[in-house]
C-alpha cells in the first residue's frame, strides 16, 4: 500500500498563539478542534464501511465493494496499519460487523452470519447463517450490534423513498437472540437507521435515521432517535416532529408516533454513530455522540461529508458542531465518512468508502 503512510497532521500550535480558540486546518485542508491530529491509518481499501475491534485488540472492517472482512494490524501501535489480512471473503455486500461472546458477526444484505473467532493467526470457524432471508433491495445495508441485554439488533432500511411496505421488517430494527432465534420487531417507522449505538450510562438504544428525498434542500431533517421497544417513528406517514408526509400523511396516526430526540440538516446522510467512551480525548468529550455524515446526493448545495459532535447533557443531545470537516470542496468531495469507531486507547477511527481510507484521530493536547 504505497499511500498507507500518508500523513495528515494538525499543526495548530505552530500556526496560532495558545489563546486562539477556533478550529484549525490540517496540512491537507481538514479542520479539527485544537490539539487533535488526523492521519491515514490504512488506505487502498475497497469501499470500507463499518468497523469493530476484536477481543484481542485488532481493528476489523467490512469492505462492501469486494465482499470481504479484513483485519488491519498495527502491532507497534504507531497509528498506521502495517498489514491487511483478509479474514472473510465471498460475502454479499457486507456492512454491519460485531464481536460477541467468541463470535464474529457480519450483516450481509440478505442474511446475518457468524464465525468462531480465535485470533487473526487462526482460521475462522465454519460460517453459520443465523438470520436467513432478510429482505433485499432498496436500502440494502444491514447493521448489526449487541445491546447491554446481550441480544442482537439488526437494522433494516426501507425498500423505497416513501411507500407502504409489505414486509414489516423493512424500515425497522429487529432484535434476536445471539444465535439468530427469537426474532422480533423491536421498533419501526425508521426509514434507514444505519447507525445504532447504546448510551454508556442509560443503556438506551440510539439510532441515526435518514429522511426521505424530494421535499427540497432543507426537508425533512435527519434524525437522532432514542429507540424504545414497540414504538413507531413515523415513516412513511410523517417526518420530523410528527409532521404529516405530503404523500402518505396520516395526521391522527402521526400524533401517536415517537418524535426524534434531535434533528439535523436535511440530506446530510448520517450513518455510523458512536458515543465517546475513551480517555484519550479531553474529559469534556466523554459521553458525547459522534456522527459520520456520508453527504448529500440530491441537494442544490451539497452538505455533509464530515464528522460531527453532538454534545450530550443529562443524557440528552443539546447541540451539534463540526468535528472533522474539509473533505467537501465546492460541489465535490474526495472522501465520504461512513462509520466512526472508538479504539482501545480512546482513539477514533473514521471509514471512508469513496477514498478507500481508514482515518485515525488522536489528541495530542495543547501543551
LOPATOR-227914 format. One line per field, with one value per residue (C-alpha): residue number from 1; chain; x, y, z. Coordinates in Angstrom, 1 decimal, always signed. Layout:
N
koltor: NUM|...
loro: A|...
xx: X|...
yy: Y|...
zz: Z|...
//
This chain:
367
koltor: 1|2|3|4|5|6|7|8|9|10|11|12|13|14|15|16|17|18|19|20|21|22|23|24|25|26|27|28|29|30|31|32|33|34|35|36|37|38|39|40|41|42|43|44|45|46|47|48|49|50|51|52|53|54|55|56|57|58|59|60|61|62|63|64|65|66|67|68|69|70|71|72|73|74|75|76|77|78|79|80|81|82|83|84|85|86|87|88|89|90|91|92|93|94|95|96|97|98|99|100|101|102|103|104|105|106|107|108|109|110|111|112|113|114|115|116|117|118|119|120|121|122|123|124|125|126|127|128|129|130|131|132|133|134|135|136|137|138|139|140|141|142|143|144|145|146|147|148|149|150|151|152|153|154|155|156|157|158|159|160|161|162|163|164|165|166|167|168|169|170|171|172|173|174|175|176|177|178|179|180|181|182|183|184|185|186|187|188|189|190|191|192|193|194|195|196|197|198|199|200|201|202|203|204|205|206|207|208|209|210|211|212|213|214|215|216|217|218|219|220|221|222|223|224|225|226|227|228|229|230|231|232|233|234|235|236|237|238|239|240|241|242|243|244|245|246|247|248|249|250|251|252|253|254|255|256|257|258|259|260|261|262|263|264|265|266|267|268|269|270|271|272|273|274|275|276|277|278|279|280|281|282|283|284|285|286|287|288|289|290|291|292|293|294|295|296|297|298|299|300|301|302|303|304|305|306|307|308|309|310|311|312|313|314|315|316|317|318|319|320|321|322|323|324|325|326|327|328|329|330|331|332|333|334|335|336|337|338|339|340|341|342|343|344|345|346|347|348|349|350|351|352|353|354|355|356|357|358|359|360|361|362|363|364|365|366|367
loro: A|A|A|A|A|A|A|A|A|A|A|A|A|A|A|A|A|A|A|A|A|A|A|A|A|A|A|A|A|A|A|A|A|A|A|A|A|A|A|A|A|A|A|A|A|A|A|A|A|A|A|A|A|A|A|A|A|A|A|A|A|A|A|A|A|A|A|A|A|A|A|A|A|A|A|A|A|A|A|A|A|A|A|A|A|A|A|A|A|A|A|A|A|A|A|A|A|A|A|A|A|A|A|A|A|A|A|A|A|A|A|A|A|A|A|A|A|A|A|A|A|A|A|A|A|A|A|A|A|A|A|A|A|A|A|A|A|A|A|A|A|A|A|A|A|A|A|A|A|A|A|A|A|A|A|A|A|A|A|A|A|A|A|A|A|A|A|A|A|A|A|A|A|A|A|A|A|A|A|A|A|A|A|A|A|A|A|A|A|A|A|A|A|A|A|A|A|A|A|A|A|A|A|A|A|A|A|A|A|A|A|A|A|A|A|A|A|A|A|A|A|A|A|A|A|A|A|A|A|A|A|A|A|A|A|A|A|A|A|A|A|A|A|A|A|A|A|A|A|A|A|A|A|A|A|A|A|A|A|A|A|A|A|A|A|A|A|A|A|A|A|A|A|A|A|A|A|A|A|A|A|A|A|A|A|A|A|A|A|A|A|A|A|A|A|A|A|A|A|A|A|A|A|A|A|A|A|A|A|A|A|A|A|A|A|A|A|A|A|A|A|A|A|A|A|A|A|A|A|A|A|A|A|A|A|A|A|A|A|A|A|A|A|A|A|A|A|A|A|A|A|A|A|A|A|A|A|A|A|A|A|A|A|A|A|A|A
xx: +0.0|+2.1|-0.2|-0.6|+1.7|+0.3|+0.1|-2.4|-1.4|-2.9|-0.3|-2.4|+0.2|+2.8|+0.3|-1.6|-1.0|-2.1|-5.1|-6.6|-9.8|-11.2|-10.7|-7.5|-6.8|-4.6|-2.0|-4.4|-7.1|-9.1|-10.3|-10.4|-10.6|-7.3|-5.0|-6.4|-4.5|-5.9|-3.8|-4.4|-4.4|-5.0|-5.6|-6.3|-9.4|-12.4|-15.3|-14.7|-17.9|-18.4|-15.7|-15.3|-12.4|-11.7|-11.3|-7.5|-7.5|-7.4|-9.4|-11.7|-13.6|-16.2|-15.4|-18.7|-17.0|-15.1|-17.3|-14.6|-13.9|-10.3|-8.2|-5.9|-2.8|-1.0|+1.3|+3.6|+0.6|+2.0|-1.3|-0.5|-1.7|+1.3|-0.6|-4.1|-5.4|-8.4|-10.4|-13.6|-14.4|-17.2|-19.8|-22.7|-22.4|-21.0|-21.7|-22.5|-19.9|-19.7|-17.9|-19.8|-19.1|-16.4|-18.0|-17.6|-21.0|-21.4|-24.5|-24.8|-27.5|-29.7|-28.6|-26.6|-23.7|-21.3|-18.0|-16.0|-13.1|-9.9|-7.4|-6.1|-3.5|-6.2|-8.6|-12.2|-14.7|-17.4|-19.7|-23.2|-26.2|-28.1|-30.6|-31.5|-33.8|-33.6|-35.5|-33.2|-33.1|-33.6|-31.6|-29.5|-27.0|-27.6|-26.2|-25.5|-24.9|-25.3|-27.0|-26.4|-29.2|-26.9|-29.4|-28.5|-30.0|-30.3|-31.2|-33.1|-33.8|-36.8|-37.2|-38.1|-38.1|-41.6|-44.1|-46.2|-44.0|-45.4|-42.7|-42.8|-39.1|-38.4|-37.7|-37.3|-34.8|-35.2|-34.0|-32.7|-31.0|-27.3|-27.9|-30.4|-33.5|-36.4|-36.6|-39.0|-39.8|-38.2|-39.1|-40.5|-41.1|-37.3|-36.6|-32.9|-31.3|-27.8|-26.1|-27.0|-25.3|-26.1|-25.8|-22.9|-24.9|-28.5|-28.1|-30.7|-30.5|-29.8|-30.0|-29.4|-32.1|-32.0|-35.1|-36.9|-35.9|-37.5|-39.0|-36.5|-33.0|-33.9|-36.7|-37.1|-34.5|-32.2|-32.8|-31.3|-33.7|-33.8|-35.3|-38.0|-39.3|-42.6|-42.5|-43.2|-41.0|-43.3|-42.0|-43.7|-46.6|-44.7|-41.3|-39.5|-41.7|-44.8|-45.2|-47.5|-45.8|-47.2|-47.7|-48.8|-49.5|-51.8|-52.1|-54.0|-51.5|-48.6|-49.7|-49.1|-45.5|-42.2|-40.6|-36.8|-34.8|-32.5|-32.9|-30.0|-29.5|-31.6|-29.7|-26.6|-27.0|-26.0|-24.6|-22.3|-22.6|-20.5|-20.5|-17.1|-16.2|-12.4|-9.9|-7.6|-9.8|-10.4|-12.9|-15.5|-15.8|-16.8|-20.3|-20.8|-22.1|-20.1|-21.9|-20.5|-22.2|-21.9|-23.1|-25.9|-26.5|-29.7|-29.3|-28.7|-25.8|-24.0|-23.9|-22.4|-19.2|-17.9|-18.0|-19.9|-20.0|-23.4|-23.0|-24.9|-26.1|-28.1|-28.3|-29.9|-28.5|-28.3|-26.1|-24.1|-20.7|-18.3|-15.5|-13.7|-14.6|-12.9|-13.5|-16.1|-14.7|-17.2|-19.5|-17.1|-15.9|-12.8|-14.0|-17.3|-17.3|-19.3|-18.6|-17.0|-15.4|-13.6|-10.5|-9.0|-6.7|-9.5|-8.5|-11.2|-11.3|-13.3|-14.0|-14.3|-15.9|-15.1|-11.3|-10.8|-9.3|-9.5|-8.5|-7.4|-7.9|-5.8|-5.5|-2.0|-3.1|-2.2|+0.9
yy: +0.0|+2.9|+5.5|+3.8|+6.1|+9.3|+11.7|+14.5|+16.4|+19.2|+21.9|+24.2|+25.2|+26.2|+28.5|+30.3|+31.6|+29.4|+31.7|+31.1|+29.0|+28.3|+25.0|+24.9|+23.4|+20.3|+20.1|+18.6|+21.1|+19.2|+21.1|+19.7|+21.2|+22.4|+19.7|+17.0|+15.2|+13.1|+10.6|+7.8|+4.6|+2.4|+3.1|+1.3|-0.5|-1.3|+0.8|+0.2|+0.5|-0.5|-1.3|-3.3|-4.1|-7.8|-9.2|-9.2|-5.5|-5.7|-3.3|-5.1|-3.5|-4.7|-4.0|-3.7|-3.3|-6.6|-8.7|-9.1|-8.6|-7.6|-7.1|-4.1|-5.0|-2.2|-4.3|-1.5|+0.8|+3.7|+4.6|+3.0|-0.4|-2.2|-5.3|-6.1|-9.6|-10.9|-12.7|-13.5|-13.3|-14.1|-12.1|-10.3|-6.5|-7.0|-3.9|-4.4|-6.1|-7.0|-9.3|-11.1|-14.0|-15.6|-15.0|-12.5|-11.4|-9.8|-8.4|-9.2|-7.7|-10.8|-12.5|-12.3|-14.8|-15.6|-17.5|-18.5|-16.1|-17.1|-14.5|-13.4|-16.1|-18.8|-19.8|-18.6|-21.2|-22.6|-19.9|-20.1|-18.4|-17.4|-15.0|-16.0|-14.5|-10.8|-8.6|-7.2|-4.2|-0.5|+0.4|-2.8|-2.4|-4.4|-3.0|-5.5|-4.7|-6.2|-4.3|-4.5|-7.1|-9.5|-9.5|-8.9|-5.9|-5.7|-2.5|-3.0|+0.1|+0.7|-0.6|+2.8|+6.6|+6.7|+3.8|+1.3|-1.7|-5.2|-6.6|-5.2|-5.9|-3.1|+0.4|-1.3|-2.5|-6.2|-8.0|-11.6|-14.0|-14.3|-17.5|-15.7|-17.3|-15.5|-12.7|-9.8|-6.4|-4.1|-0.7|+0.5|+3.6|+4.1|+4.7|+3.9|+3.8|+2.8|+3.9|+2.2|+2.6|+2.2|+5.1|+4.3|+5.3|+4.6|+1.6|+3.0|+2.3|+5.4|+5.5|+7.8|+7.9|+9.2|+11.2|+10.9|+12.7|+15.2|+17.7|+20.4|+21.2|+21.5|+19.0|+16.6|+16.8|+13.9|+12.4|+11.0|+8.8|+7.1|+3.8|+2.4|-1.1|-1.2|+2.4|+3.7|+6.6|+7.9|+6.9|+6.9|+8.7|+11.6|+13.1|+15.2|+16.3|+14.4|+16.4|+14.5|+13.5|+15.3|+12.0|+9.5|+11.7|+10.5|+13.3|+11.3|+8.5|+10.9|+12.1|+8.6|+8.3|+8.9|+12.2|+12.4|+13.4|+15.6|+17.0|+17.7|+19.3|+17.5|+15.3|+15.0|+11.2|+10.3|+6.8|+5.4|+6.8|+6.3|+7.6|+8.7|+6.3|+6.6|+8.6|+10.0|+13.0|+15.7|+14.9|+17.3|+14.9|+11.9|+10.7|+12.9|+11.4|+11.4|+11.0|+10.3|+12.4|+10.5|+13.5|+14.6|+13.4|+15.4|+18.8|+22.0|+22.9|+19.7|+19.2|+16.7|+14.9|+15.3|+14.0|+16.0|+16.0|+16.1|+17.4|+15.3|+16.9|+15.0|+12.1|+14.2|+15.9|+19.7|+21.0|+20.0|+21.1|+20.0|+17.8|+16.8|+18.8|+19.8|+16.8|+18.7|+21.2|+23.1|+20.5|+17.7|+15.5|+13.4|+11.3|+10.1|+9.2|+6.1|+4.9|+6.3|+3.8|+4.4|+2.2|+0.6|+3.6|+6.1|+7.0|+7.5|+5.7|+7.0|+4.9|+6.4|+4.5|+6.9|+7.3|+3.8|+5.0|+4.5|+7.7|+7.8|+10.8|+11.3|+14.0|+15.5|+18.3|+22.0|+22.0
zz: +0.0|-1.3|+0.2|+3.6|+5.5|+4.0|+7.0|+7.6|+10.7|+12.7|+13.1|+15.2|+17.7|+15.2|+13.3|+16.1|+19.6|+22.5|+23.2|+19.8|+20.3|+16.8|+14.9|+12.9|+9.5|+9.0|+6.3|+3.9|+4.5|+7.1|+10.1|+13.6|+17.1|+18.6|+19.8|+17.6|+14.8|+11.9|+9.8|+7.4|+9.3|+6.2|+2.5|-0.7|+0.7|-1.5|+0.0|+3.7|+5.7|+9.4|+11.9|+15.1|+17.5|+18.1|+21.6|+21.0|+20.0|+16.2|+14.1|+11.6|+8.8|+6.2|+2.5|+0.7|-2.7|-2.6|-0.3|+2.4|+6.0|+6.7|+9.8|+10.0|+12.0|+13.9|+16.1|+17.2|+18.0|+15.9|+14.4|+11.0|+9.9|+8.5|+7.3|+6.0|+6.4|+4.5|+7.2|+5.3|+1.6|-0.8|+1.1|-0.4|+0.4|+4.0|+6.1|+9.8|+12.0|+15.7|+18.1|+20.8|+23.1|+20.9|+17.6|+14.7|+13.3|+9.9|+8.3|+4.6|+2.5|+2.7|+5.9|+9.1|+9.6|+12.3|+12.7|+15.7|+16.3|+18.0|+16.7|+13.3|+13.3|+13.3|+10.6|+11.1|+12.3|+10.0|+8.7|+10.2|+8.6|+11.7|+10.2|+6.6|+4.1|+5.0|+2.5|-0.2|-2.5|-1.8|+1.3|+1.2|+4.1|+7.3|+10.6|+13.4|+17.1|+20.5|+23.3|+27.1|+27.2|+25.2|+22.3|+18.7|+16.9|+13.1|+11.3|+8.0|+5.8|+3.6|+0.1|-1.3|-0.8|+0.6|+0.3|+2.3|+2.9|+2.6|+4.8|+8.3|+8.8|+6.3|+7.9|+11.3|+13.9|+14.6|+17.8|+18.0|+20.4|+19.6|+17.7|+15.4|+17.0|+18.7|+16.1|+17.0|+15.6|+18.1|+16.6|+13.2|+11.1|+10.9|+7.2|+7.2|+10.7|+9.6|+12.8|+16.1|+19.5|+23.2|+25.6|+28.0|+31.1|+30.5|+28.2|+25.8|+22.1|+20.0|+16.2|+13.3|+10.6|+7.0|+6.0|+2.7|-0.5|-2.8|-0.3|-1.0|+0.2|+3.9|+4.4|+6.1|+8.9|+9.5|+12.9|+16.1|+17.9|+21.2|+20.2|+22.5|+22.2|+20.4|+19.2|+15.7|+14.5|+11.7|+8.3|+5.8|+7.3|+8.9|+9.5|+12.0|+14.9|+13.8|+10.6|+8.1|+4.9|+1.8|+0.0|+2.7|+5.7|+8.5|+11.0|+13.6|+13.4|+13.5|+16.9|+18.2|+16.9|+18.7|+17.6|+17.2|+20.2|+17.9|+14.4|+11.9|+8.5|+5.7|+3.3|+5.4|+5.4|+8.9|+9.0|+11.8|+15.3|+18.4|+22.0|+23.1|+26.0|+25.8|+27.9|+25.2|+24.3|+26.9|+29.6|+28.1|+25.1|+27.2|+26.6|+23.6|+20.4|+17.1|+13.8|+10.3|+7.7|+4.4|+2.4|+0.1|-3.4|-4.4|-2.8|-4.7|-2.4|-1.2|+2.6|+4.9|+4.1|+7.7|+11.2|+13.8|+17.6|+19.3|+22.8|+25.4|+28.6|+31.2|+28.7|+26.1|+22.9|+23.2|+20.4|+17.3|+16.0|+13.2|+14.5|+11.3|+8.1|+4.9|+2.7|+0.7|-1.7|-3.7|-5.3|-5.0|-2.1|-2.0|+1.0|+2.3|+6.0|+6.8|+10.3|+13.5|+15.9|+19.2|+19.6|+22.7|+23.5|+23.0|+19.5|+16.9|+13.5|+10.5|+7.5|+4.0|+1.2|-1.5|-0.9|+0.4|+3.7|+7.4|+9.2|+12.8|+15.0|+18.2|+20.7|+21.4|+23.7|+23.6|+25.7
//
